[in-house]
Each structure stands twice: as structure tokens, then as C-alpha cells.
Amino acid sequence: MQEKCQFCGGVVNNKTVSLDLWKKEKLYVFKNVPAKVCEQCGEKYFSSKIYGIIDKLLKEKSKPGETIVVPVISLKKFADEAEAIN
């Protein structure tokens, strides 16, 4: 029997994904993370074992395999327009 998404009811399949995680104002990107992913809405489910591994890596301050530069774009000057949308 196929697993169903808790949010939309879509079919959930095993995949390998990337996980972006913020901790203490630092962005960490984990690659090749085993997950269950909804085909319909894209919701990702991770096992407690995976969360444990990630937590351990963060606590050990493991050296990253690579480092990337991430552009940061502020919408502060568009705040009035954004409020109008809501």
C-alpha cells in the first residue's frame, strides 16, 4: 500500500533531496538526504534517524564538503507594496 501525504493526500515516494536548515543565523545545506517526498505538493518527510544524524553533525561542527555563496535580497524597500497584497 502506498503512503499518502498528510497535507494533500498525494502519493509519497522515497527520494534523495537537499535540506536547507537555519541554525543560529547560519544556513546549512545538507545534500543527498534520504526522504519521503509527496509527488503532488512536494512536502518532505524525514525519519528521526536522519534528524539525529543532522543534529550530531551540527553539534560536532563537522567540516563541510563544500561551501557556497548565497545571494541575499531584501524586500524592505517594497514593504508598502507587499502590505497592499495582503
Backbone hydrogen bonds, N-H to C=O, Kabsch-Sander energy under -0.5 kcal/mol:
donor,donor_aa,acceptor,acceptor_aa,energy
3,E,12,V,-0.5
5,C,10,G,-2.8
9,G,5,C,-1.0
12,V,3,E,-2.2
13,N,37,V,-2.4
15,K,35,A,-2.7
17,V,33,V,-2.7
19,L,30,F,-2.7
21,L,28,Y,-3.0
23,K,26,K,-2.6
26,K,23,K,-1.2
28,Y,21,L,-2.8
28,Y,26,K,-0.5
30,F,19,L,-3.0
30,F,28,Y,-0.5
31,K,29,V,-0.5
33,V,17,V,-3.2
35,A,15,K,-2.7
36,K,45,Y,-2.5
37,V,13,N,-3.0
38,C,43,E,-2.4
39,E,11,V,-3.0
42,G,38,C,-1.1
45,Y,36,K,-2.9
51,Y,47,S,-2.1
52,G,48,S,-2.2
53,I,49,K,-2.1
54,I,50,I,-2.5
55,D,51,Y,-2.6
56,K,52,G,-2.3
57,L,53,I,-2.5
58,L,54,I,-2.3
59,K,55,D,-2.4
60,E,56,K,-2.3
61,K,58,L,-0.7
62,S,57,L,-2.1
78,F,75,L,-1.8
79,A,76,K,-1.7
82,A,78,F,-2.5
83,E,79,A,-2.3
84,A,80,D,-1.7
85,I,81,E,-1.2
86,N,82,A,-1.1
